[in-house]
Amino acid sequence: MLKPEKSFVLSVNGGSSSIKFALFDTGTSLHRVLRGRIERIGMPAATFTVQGTNRADAFSRPVSAPDHTAAVGVLMDWIEGQIASGALAAIGHRVVHGGPAYWEAQRITPAMIETLHQLSPFDPEHLPEEILLTEAFHRRFPDVPQIACFDTAFHHDMPRVARLLPIPRRYDAQGVRRYGFHGLSCAYLMEELARLDGARSAQGRVILAHLGNGASVTAMHAGTSIDTSMSFTPTAGLPMSTRSGDLDPGLAWYLARTENMTAKQFHHMVNHESGLLGVSETSADMQDLLAREANDVRAAEAVALFCYQAKKQIGAHAAALGGIDTLVFAGGIGENAPAVRARIGEGLGFLGIELDAARNAVDADVISTDASRVRVRVIRTDEEQMIARSVCRILDLDE
């Protein structure tokens, strides 16, 4: 058990089939004590993995997690075994979609939960499970304050021209617009960029390429998001592990006529059967596809499509900025796949982007050449850290 005199913040990042979490000591500085995840929720062979500052605290074991209710029960049981009664100061949750109602991190109330239930159609892939998690923690820890950190909040002040969707205006009044996502990651990356290269660099023309299971590109100017590739939902923009990214809207009507595909089936297809998985027909994992591409044309085409579309999005967002000073790669692919970064960088010399092959191969912090007009960085993002910081700020806890 962790020291009882300590005070801790728990960051919870719930996904459609996983729960990621991290525990932070709120002492003189916000210090991560451990991190972990429950994966493959609702599927066979679910696993519970923890990594701590002490190697003895680390483990990975199978668990029964047929749904999120069972998974969060496993997590809460374990948390109670790690933290003395009263030592859990607060719980912060990543909430993917705040809709038109919420654009700032704030304390969770019964009224907010009621509103989030009403907003569930905005993001049926995430919101129901995220609401379930907050309710489960409240039942177990009723006196512990909970904070909702909205992933859409970061992009709230984008210019109206970037937010407006080209559909009948009445839908804009209903909150149907470009929201953008990966906001917690973007906020962390911008803070890190300012720390590493100074405030002046962070105030310049910056493109953030968060490339992981979900992938997005965001254009930043003067420290503010001015455009981003994800839209009303996280399905838009780049092709991702299982999400399609941008598609011709006419495809939905075509498949309805030719295959009797319902709207629900189309939604499932573009969120769970498309992207890298759909094109390769074998895997949603970029590392798997890179290993297979020499002998599997489907894997090669999936990788090529991802890199090509990422390059296009970077070019488009550079146009929105009128140029680019800094490019940041982040996310599981952006941080760990040098081959992908290299292929995205090819042909972007006209923007002033020139990668150093040796630096890129070893995942160096700066992977551009000394002569490159654009500084290209690899920054490991940390959404759980941003959640914990927001919790401490809102509740005035020591950091």
Disulfide bonds with the S-S distance in Angstrom:
none
